[in-house]
């Protein structure tokens, strides 16, 4: 894994997601999920490493955000639109934690989406945000499927437990059931587990458009070769 500390000039950007701004404290993601289509972002970097094998850390992100938060119109900020704000490096750099402090101070609404139960570390700050939504991406209830497609993420059970704790603390919670993997994602089973844990649910099909098919095909051939024809239908 190649880790590079970089400095950014701007941080809050426009987004097509249900928010006014997106905010990514990291470029690249150490989770390295096999199906990730955010790898299209690699073309905007100078990296030769495969997607999932490099992370650029925007070490001045809090400093830039302090300036932008003072002048930007108030609205909802999405953490993150491209990479996970609670990927493993967040334990060391705590950029997301500092960003949340600033957004809370300047009364921005916040949506956090992650696959990591590290988000619980910042429960104290999340509770101070005026309008907060915290959600987990969940692809499966089968731990073997998770290990095959997203081996560096938090175990599935940890995510359900984190949602429970967040909900018990009065936060608005949600789940993104995504991507729906053919023959592997049991949407009904996931929704059953989510009963009482979330305020709303989003669903998203498998997206094979941005160079992620080779990794998907390799993973399916290794672990679930009988399902390859179903996956190919999504091409």
N, C-alpha and C positions, 0 to 999 in steps of 0.2 A: 504494500500500500504506500503510495507516494503522497506525503502530506506537505503542502506548501502554504505558508502564511502570505497572504496578499492584502492589499489595501484597495478599497472600493471608493469610487467617487460619488455614487448614488446608491440608495438602498430600496426605497419605496417605489415600486413600479405599478403600472396599470395591469389589470388581470381580467381574463374572461370568466374567472370563477365567480361564485356568488359573494363578491366582496368588492371594495373600492380599490384596494391596494394588495399587492403581493410582496412578500419580503422573504428573501433567501439568505441566511447568514453564511451558508456554505455553497460551494460549487462542486458538484460531484457528491456521491453518496456511498459510504462504506458498506451499506446494507447489501449492495450488489444484487438486487433481486433479478432473477433470470428474465422476467417478463417486462422489466422496466423500460418504458418508451421515452423517459426523460433523457435518455442517452443522446437524443438529438442535440442537447446542449453542448456536447463535446466539441462540435464544430466551431463553437464560439471560444474555445480554449486553445492552448498550444500543446495540449497533452497528446502523447502518443500511446499512453497506457489505455487499456480497455476501460470502458465505463464500469464503475464499481471498484476500480483499482487506484483511484486518485481522489483526493479531496483538497480543494483550495479553501482555506479558512480566512474569512474576511475579518481580520483582527481589529479593524477600526470601525466595524459595523455600529457599535453603540455610539461612538462619537459622531458618525454621520447621521444616525437616526435622531440624535438630540437636536441637530440643526434642522432636519426635515420636519420633525414633529411640531416644531414651533410655527412653521409657515404653511404646512399642508392643511387643506380643509379636513375637518373631522370626518371619519368614515370607518369602515371595517377593513381590518388588515388580516390577510391570510398568511399564516405560517405553516408550511411553506408551499409554494406552488410547484416547485421542481424537485427539491431534495428534502429529506427528512430533517426537521429542526432538532430532533432528539436522537440523531445518529450517534454512534459511540463517542466521537470526538467531543460532543457536547459535554461529556463528563469532565473533560479537561478544560475546555475553553469557556464554557458557560456563557456563550454569546446569546443564546435564546433566552436564558434567564435575565440577562441584562437588558435585552430588547423588550421583554415583557414588562420590566420595571418602568422603562421609559414610556411605553404605550399606555400603561396604567396611569402614569403621572399626567399625561396629556389627554386623557379621556378618549382614547381610541377604542372602538370595539374590536374584538379579536376572535378569529377562528384558528384553532390549532389542529392540524391533522398529522398523525404520527403512527408508527408501528412499534413504538418503544414505550415501555412502562417507566422510563426515566422521567417522563412528564410529571410523575407524582412528586419528584423532588421539588418541583416549583409550585406545589399546591398553595403554598402561602401567598405567592404573588398572583396566581390565577384568580384567587378569591377576591383580589383587590381590583381586578379589571371590571370596568363598568358593565360591559356586555360581553360575556365570554362564552365561547362554544369550544368544547374539546372533543375531538373524535379520533377513533382508531380505524385504520384500514385493516380489514379482516378478509382473507381470501378463502379460508377453510376452517373447519373444526378438527381436521385430521393433522396431527403433529407431524406425521411422516411427509405429508404433502408440503407443509411449511418448510421442513428441513430440505426438501428437494428444490423448492423454488425460491425460498428466501431464508437461507440458513443462518444469516447474521442478524436476523431480527429477533425481537422478544418472542418467547413461546406464546402460542395462542391463548392458553389459560391465563397467562399473566395479563394479557390485554383485556380479557373479560373481567378479571378481578380489578384492574385499574379503572375500568368504566364504572364498576360497582362503587368503588371508593369515591370517585369523582362525583357520581350522582348523589351519594350520601352526603357529600359536602355542599350540595345545592347548586352545582354547576350544570349548565345545559350541555348534554352529551349527545353524540351522534356516532354512527358507524357508516363507513364507506365499504360496502361489500364489493371488493374489486381486487384484481380483475376476476371475472367469472370464468374459471378454467373449465373447458369442456370435459364432462365426465368426472370432475374432481371437486368442483365447488357446489356444495349442497346449500343453496340459498335458504331453503326451508329450515334446515337444521341450524344455520347461523341465526336466523331470525328468532327461532325458538329460544336459543341461548341469550339473545339480546332482550328478551321480554322483561320490561321493568328497568332496563339498564340505560336506555337511550331515549331521547326525545324525538329523533327522526333518523331515517335510514336513506342512504343513497346507494344506487347500484350502478356498476359500470362493466361493460363487456370487455373481453380481452382485446387489446389494441395491438395489431401487428402492422405497423406502418413506418416505424423509425429505426429499422435495423436491429430490432430485438429478436427477429425470427430465428437466426442461427443459435442463439443461446436457449431459446424455448425448445427448438427441435432437438438439440443435444440433450437437454434435461428430460424431455418426454421419452426419447429413445432409450435413455439410461434407466429410467424408473417406471415409465408407463408406456412401453412401446405399442401396446394394443390400442392406445388412444390417439396415436399419431394421425390417423385419417380424420378424426373429429377436429383435431387442432388445425389440420391443413385446410379445412373448410373455412377457417377464419382469415386465410390469406387473401 
